[in-house]
Amino acid sequence: MHKKLFIPGPVDVAEDVLQKMATPMIGHRTKEASKLQRDISEKLMKLFYTKNQIILSTTSGSGLMEAAIRCCTRRRAAVFAVGAFGKR
């Protein structure tokens, strides 16, 4: 059994993970990536017992906030700042 070190590296990686990392990456704008995200969203909907749409995002919380403001407001929005991150 290997010790688990939570440090920047180098660390031991399981063989199956190394083999998967050796395969070509999926382009984020391809149909394959869209299908992967759709499949993940559908599984999450089942996991959370919801019929509502689940949105996956690889951004920070700030990225999701910007997306919400840009996509979900028509004219005006009330934006309240709480602390340094809230003022962004």
DRENVOZA-823731 format. One record per residue: residue number from 1; x, y, z of N, C-alpha, C in turn. Coordinates in nm, 3 decimals, always signed. Last residue first. Layout:
// DRENVOZA-823731
[atom NUM, [X, Y, Z], [X, Y, Z], [X, Y, Z]];
...
// end
This chain:
// DRENVOZA-823731
[atom 88, [-1.680, +4.182, -0.751], [-1.628, +4.153, -0.885], [-1.739, +4.166, -0.984]];
[atom 87, [-1.782, +4.197, -0.500], [-1.770, +4.322, -0.576], [-1.718, +4.301, -0.717]];
[atom 86, [-1.759, +3.947, -0.390], [-1.891, +3.992, -0.434], [-1.885, +4.117, -0.517]];
[atom 85, [-1.498, +3.937, -0.308], [-1.537, +3.858, -0.423], [-1.672, +3.900, -0.476]];
[atom 84, [-1.505, +4.113, -0.083], [-1.420, +4.141, -0.199], [-1.463, +4.063, -0.322]];
[atom 83, [-1.850, +4.143, +0.041], [-1.707, +4.116, +0.047], [-1.635, +4.140, -0.083]];
[atom 82, [-2.111, +4.131, -0.143], [-2.080, +4.089, -0.008], [-1.931, +4.053, -0.006]];
[atom 81, [-2.332, +4.319, -0.340], [-2.194, +4.278, -0.315], [-2.176, +4.244, -0.167]];
[atom 80, [-2.602, +4.259, -0.552], [-2.559, +4.293, -0.416], [-2.420, +4.238, -0.393]];
[atom 79, [-2.782, +4.373, -0.815], [-2.661, +4.298, -0.781], [-2.613, +4.348, -0.647]];
[atom 78, [-3.065, +4.356, -1.001], [-3.016, +4.402, -0.871], [-2.899, +4.313, -0.834]];
[atom 77, [-3.076, +4.438, -1.344], [-3.062, +4.335, -1.241], [-3.015, +4.401, -1.113]];
[atom 76, [-3.248, +4.507, -1.652], [-3.180, +4.546, -1.529], [-3.171, +4.427, -1.434]];
[atom 75, [-3.316, +4.355, -1.893], [-3.280, +4.496, -1.890], [-3.194, +4.531, -1.770]];
[atom 74, [-3.290, +4.069, -1.873], [-3.330, +4.136, -1.995], [-3.285, +4.281, -1.998]];
[atom 73, [-3.084, +3.799, -1.766], [-3.145, +3.929, -1.739], [-3.180, +3.995, -1.872]];
[atom 72, [-2.952, +3.567, -1.826], [-3.081, +3.555, -1.758], [-3.144, +3.690, -1.722]];
[atom 71, [-2.701, +3.601, -1.941], [-2.799, +3.518, -2.010], [-2.939, +3.524, -1.950]];
[atom 70, [-2.547, +3.767, -1.776], [-2.553, +3.792, -1.921], [-2.668, +3.719, -1.989]];
[atom 69, [-2.582, +3.650, -1.522], [-2.622, +3.789, -1.546], [-2.639, +3.815, -1.695]];
[atom 68, [-2.482, +3.390, -1.566], [-2.620, +3.409, -1.520], [-2.668, +3.551, -1.549]];
[atom 67, [-2.217, +3.447, -1.639], [-2.306, +3.380, -1.733], [-2.451, +3.400, -1.695]];
[atom 66, [-2.124, +3.558, -1.397], [-2.128, +3.639, -1.520], [-2.222, +3.578, -1.622]];
[atom 65, [-2.150, +3.332, -1.232], [-2.225, +3.453, -1.202], [-2.235, +3.542, -1.326]];
[atom 64, [-1.968, +3.157, -1.352], [-2.110, +3.122, -1.349], [-2.197, +3.244, -1.320]];
[atom 63, [-1.732, +3.300, -1.303], [-1.774, +3.271, -1.440], [-1.921, +3.235, -1.448]];
[atom 62, [-1.724, +3.295, -1.025], [-1.736, +3.424, -1.094], [-1.782, +3.405, -1.238]];
[atom 61, [-1.679, +3.028, -0.975], [-1.807, +3.086, -0.937], [-1.831, +3.219, -1.005]];
[atom 60, [-1.503, +2.921, -1.274], [-1.512, +2.951, -1.131], [-1.653, +3.002, -1.101]];
[atom 59, [-1.597, +2.666, -1.514], [-1.548, +2.797, -1.472], [-1.552, +2.809, -1.321]];
[atom 58, [-1.709, +2.450, -1.622], [-1.573, +2.432, -1.573], [-1.512, +2.565, -1.532]];
[atom 57, [-2.038, +2.339, -1.569], [-1.949, +2.449, -1.602], [-1.811, +2.421, -1.544]];
[atom 56, [-2.357, +2.212, -1.650], [-2.219, +2.185, -1.611], [-2.132, +2.302, -1.653]];
[atom 55, [-2.681, +2.232, -1.536], [-2.581, +2.297, -1.621], [-2.443, +2.267, -1.565]];
[atom 54, [-2.970, +2.050, -1.554], [-2.848, +2.069, -1.478], [-2.744, +2.124, -1.575]];
[atom 53, [-3.319, +2.106, -1.557], [-3.194, +2.101, -1.630], [-3.076, +2.126, -1.537]];
[atom 52, [-3.538, +1.902, -1.357], [-3.485, +2.031, -1.399], [-3.351, +2.014, -1.468]];
[atom 51, [-3.609, +1.676, -1.246], [-3.637, +1.682, -1.389], [-3.590, +1.816, -1.445]];
[atom 50, [-3.424, +1.496, -0.996], [-3.483, +1.618, -1.050], [-3.511, +1.603, -1.199]];
[atom 49, [-3.258, +1.332, -0.827], [-3.404, +1.317, -0.835], [-3.472, +1.446, -0.883]];
[atom 48, [-2.988, +1.335, -0.842], [-3.050, +1.438, -0.758], [-3.202, +1.435, -0.761]];
[atom 47, [-2.946, +1.122, -1.020], [-2.884, +1.119, -0.889], [-2.953, +1.216, -0.792]];
[atom 46, [-3.079, +1.213, -1.250], [-3.127, +1.093, -1.181], [-3.073, +1.088, -1.038]];
[atom 45, [-2.916, +1.430, -1.307], [-3.059, +1.452, -1.284], [-3.119, +1.333, -1.211]];
[atom 44, [-2.673, +1.302, -1.354], [-2.686, +1.387, -1.236], [-2.833, +1.415, -1.204]];
[atom 43, [-2.735, +1.180, -1.598], [-2.706, +1.096, -1.480], [-2.717, +1.176, -1.352]];
[atom 42, [-2.765, +1.408, -1.757], [-2.878, +1.316, -1.739], [-2.857, +1.226, -1.617]];
[atom 41, [-2.504, +1.515, -1.743], [-2.618, +1.591, -1.691], [-2.737, +1.500, -1.664]];
[atom 40, [-2.359, +1.313, -1.876], [-2.330, +1.343, -1.735], [-2.448, +1.416, -1.673]];
[atom 39, [-2.473, +1.332, -2.132], [-2.484, +1.207, -2.056], [-2.459, +1.230, -1.907]];
[atom 38, [-2.393, +1.594, -2.199], [-2.536, +1.560, -2.193], [-2.556, +1.433, -2.109]];
[atom 37, [-2.114, +1.564, -2.202], [-2.177, +1.654, -2.105], [-2.326, +1.624, -2.090]];
[atom 36, [-2.094, +1.378, -2.417], [-2.041, +1.345, -2.284], [-2.107, +1.433, -2.178]];
[atom 35, [-2.200, +1.528, -2.629], [-2.268, +1.405, -2.585], [-2.223, +1.366, -2.445]];
[atom 34, [-2.005, +1.726, -2.645], [-2.145, +1.762, -2.616], [-2.222, +1.642, -2.565]];
[atom 33, [-1.783, +1.573, -2.717], [-1.783, +1.644, -2.589], [-1.924, +1.684, -2.549]];
[atom 32, [-1.870, +1.485, -2.970], [-1.838, +1.387, -2.867], [-1.838, +1.452, -2.728]];
[atom 31, [-1.884, +1.716, -3.117], [-2.009, +1.648, -3.085], [-1.988, +1.546, -2.974]];
[atom 30, [-1.649, +1.960, -2.982], [-1.689, +1.850, -3.069], [-1.823, +1.792, -3.026]];
[atom 29, [-1.525, +2.144, -2.825], [-1.630, +2.193, -2.916], [-1.679, +2.084, -3.012]];
[atom 28, [-1.322, +2.026, -2.684], [-1.436, +2.076, -2.608], [-1.548, +2.129, -2.696]];
[atom 27, [-1.193, +1.716, -2.800], [-1.204, +1.860, -2.819], [-1.330, +1.913, -2.752]];
[atom 26, [-1.053, +1.477, -2.592], [-1.174, +1.514, -2.667], [-1.175, +1.666, -2.679]];
[atom 25, [-0.715, +1.353, -2.632], [-0.819, +1.427, -2.560], [-0.937, +1.457, -2.653]];
[atom 24, [-0.589, +1.022, -2.692], [-0.613, +1.159, -2.735], [-0.728, +1.224, -2.658]];
[atom 23, [-0.444, +0.845, -2.408], [-0.531, +0.850, -2.525], [-0.555, +0.996, -2.566]];
[atom 22, [-0.306, +0.861, -2.173], [-0.226, +0.845, -2.294], [-0.311, +0.848, -2.421]];
[atom 21, [-0.492, +0.858, -1.973], [-0.430, +0.987, -2.004], [-0.346, +0.981, -2.131]];
[atom 20, [-0.541, +0.586, -1.961], [-0.646, +0.675, -2.012], [-0.588, +0.810, -2.052]];
[atom 19, [-0.301, +0.500, -1.845], [-0.338, +0.453, -1.980], [-0.445, +0.544, -2.041]];
[atom 18, [-0.315, +0.626, -1.594], [-0.207, +0.658, -1.687], [-0.241, +0.617, -1.830]];
[atom 17, [-0.538, +0.490, -1.492], [-0.544, +0.635, -1.513], [-0.436, +0.679, -1.610]];
[atom 16, [-0.442, +0.232, -1.470], [-0.554, +0.257, -1.560], [-0.570, +0.407, -1.589]];
[atom 15, [-0.236, +0.268, -1.275], [-0.203, +0.231, -1.412], [-0.316, +0.260, -1.510]];
[atom 14, [-0.252, +0.553, -1.058], [-0.292, +0.417, -1.093], [-0.268, +0.391, -1.242]];
[atom 13, [+0.030, +0.736, -0.958], [-0.096, +0.738, -1.032], [-0.127, +0.594, -1.073]];
[atom 12, [+0.210, +0.902, -0.703], [+0.176, +0.777, -0.771], [+0.040, +0.790, -0.838]];
[atom 11, [+0.342, +1.233, -0.772], [+0.264, +1.138, -0.693], [+0.241, +1.011, -0.773]];
[atom 10, [+0.582, +1.501, -0.743], [+0.516, +1.392, -0.817], [+0.445, +1.296, -0.722]];
[atom 9, [+0.325, +1.728, -0.619], [+0.374, +1.619, -0.701], [+0.523, +1.601, -0.684]];
[atom 8, [+0.187, +1.893, -0.435], [+0.184, +1.924, -0.578], [+0.242, +1.815, -0.667]];
[atom 7, [+0.026, +1.656, -0.209], [+0.124, +1.759, -0.239], [+0.121, +1.786, -0.389]];
[atom 6, [-0.080, +1.447, -0.029], [-0.157, +1.552, -0.094], [-0.067, +1.673, -0.115]];
[atom 5, [+0.001, +1.116, -0.049], [+0.054, +1.248, -0.019], [-0.027, +1.351, -0.098]];
[atom 4, [-0.056, +0.809, +0.074], [-0.119, +0.913, -0.006], [-0.066, +1.047, +0.039]];
[atom 3, [+0.161, +0.531, +0.046], [+0.114, +0.644, +0.125], [+0.053, +0.746, +0.031]];
[atom 2, [+0.056, +0.217, -0.088], [+0.132, +0.341, -0.098], [+0.075, +0.446, -0.003]];
[atom 1, [+0.084, -0.118, +0.000], [+0.000, +0.000, +0.000], [+0.088, +0.124, +0.000]];
// end
